[in-house]
Amino acid sequence: MTNIEIRTRDILESLTPVERKVASFFLSDVNSVFHMPIARLAEVSGASQVAWVRFSKSLGFYGLKDLKKELFSELNRAADAPQGGEEPLYADISGNNTVGQMAETVCAGSIQAIEETLRMADSHVMERVAEKLLRADSIKLFGVGASALAAEDFYNKLLRIGKNVVFCRDNHIQLTYAANLTAKDVGVFFSYSGSTREVVETLGIAKARGATIVTVTKFGKLPMVQKSDFALFTASPEVYRRSGAMSSRIAQLVVVDMLYTIMANMDYHRVKPMLENSYNSCNPHRLIQG
């Protein structure tokens, strides 16, 4: 699946009905975009030419011509890449699977989330975020529910490299953190949907305080993304209404690991002794010491 298809899937629910019709047609027959002019695409999809242009802009392109150019490049890269097995199809909890099938489904969803999140990663943005985090006076982390797990994991990792970082699951405490941020601080906000009320509220407070805002969320014109200075996108194939956050949580943790690794490598000489010190302090508590 190309980045454009992943983006289309992620923004599907936020589109207008007519743009959703365009998106559904696009996902069902990607190759037809190359072989049909916009007038023909409008006719066969049952949507106007304007709707096709608006759909293209929703994905971050200037228009359909720009979308076609990028899609052509992505499909060519995909064709040149080694071909594995059939792409895993993620299924929500249905109650009709064997234990073995359920295990395969969960693993396939996680693998797909990791691969698609990697394809969505912008190395330039990741590098700039890492620089901001390394230079920040303090780092405040925000997230509720399953996204709090990713925030807490990042908190634990940043402690290991000596960063001034705070995180608390209590939403009222998070509001307090946001209210006391400064222009020298960075706030990192986790929410797969990009529209969690509590997280959006704290983000608004942090934005008003002048802090640098980093969001970890899915692609789209989401409340969080529109207010952020840097957006790191995750991708997840799950149908979350019944299964809850499974592969989306994995996708967020992948972003955390990528950021942490980039930061540690950019500041390696300072970080190396800290990693060794933290390992040595915990090693005596292992039954089998390394």
Rosetta blueprint (number, residue, H / E / L):
1 M L
2 T L
3 N H
4 I H
5 E H
6 I H
7 R H
8 T H
9 R H
10 D H
11 I H
12 L H
13 E H
14 S H
15 L L
16 T L
17 P H
18 V H
19 E H
20 R H
21 K H
22 V H
23 A H
24 S H
25 F H
26 F H
27 L H
28 S H
29 D L
30 V L
31 N L
32 S H
33 V H
34 F H
35 H H
36 M L
37 P L
38 I H
39 A H
40 R H
41 L H
42 A H
43 E H
44 V H
45 S H
46 G L
47 A L
48 S L
49 Q H
50 V H
51 A H
52 W H
53 V H
54 R H
55 F H
56 S H
57 K H
58 S H
59 L L
60 G L
61 F L
62 Y L
63 G L
64 L H
65 K H
66 D H
67 L H
68 K H
69 K H
70 E H
71 L H
72 F H
73 S H
74 E H
75 L H
76 N H
77 R H
78 A H
79 A H
80 D H
81 A L
82 P L
83 Q L
84 G L
85 G L
86 E L
87 E L
88 P L
89 L L
90 Y L
91 A L
92 D L
93 I L
94 S L
95 G L
96 N L
97 N L
98 T L
99 V H
100 G H
101 Q H
102 M H
103 A H
104 E H
105 T H
106 V H
107 C H
108 A H
109 G H
110 S H
111 I H
112 Q H
113 A H
114 I H
115 E H
116 E H
117 T H
118 L H
119 R H
120 M H
121 A L
122 D L
123 S H
124 H H
125 V H
126 M H
127 E H
128 R H
129 V H
130 A H
131 E H
132 K H
133 L H
134 L H
135 R H
136 A L
137 D L
138 S L
139 I E
140 K E
141 L E
142 F E
143 G L
144 V L
145 G L
146 A H
147 S H
148 A H
149 L H
150 A H
151 A H
152 E H
153 D H
154 F H
155 Y H
156 N H
157 K H
158 L H
159 L H
160 R H
161 I L
162 G L
163 K L
164 N L
165 V E
166 V E
167 F L
168 C L
169 R L
170 D L
171 N H
172 H H
173 I H
174 Q H
175 L H
176 T H
177 Y H
178 A H
179 A H
180 N L
181 L L
182 T L
183 A L
184 K L
185 D L
186 V E
187 G E
188 V E
189 F E
190 F E
191 S L
192 Y L
193 S L
194 G L
195 S L
196 T L
197 R H
198 E H
199 V H
200 V H
201 E H
202 T H
203 L H
204 G H
205 I H
206 A H
207 K H
208 A H
209 R L
210 G L
211 A L
212 T E
213 I E
214 V E
215 T E
216 V E
217 T E
218 K E
219 F L
220 G L
221 K L
222 L L
223 P H
224 M H
225 V H
226 Q H
227 K H
228 S L
229 D L
230 F E
231 A E
232 L E
233 F E
234 T E
235 A L
236 S L
237 P L
238 E L
239 V L
240 Y H
241 R H
242 R H
243 S H
244 G L
245 A L
246 M L
247 S H
248 S H
249 R H
250 I H
251 A H
252 Q H
253 L H
254 V H
255 V H
256 V H
257 D H
258 M H
259 L H
260 Y H
261 T H
262 I H
263 M H
264 A H
265 N H
266 M H
267 D L
268 Y H
269 H H
270 R H
271 V H
272 K H
273 P H
274 M H
275 L H
276 E H
277 N H
278 S H
279 Y H
280 N H
281 S H
282 C H
283 N H
284 P H
285 H H
286 R L
287 L L
288 I L
289 Q L
290 G L
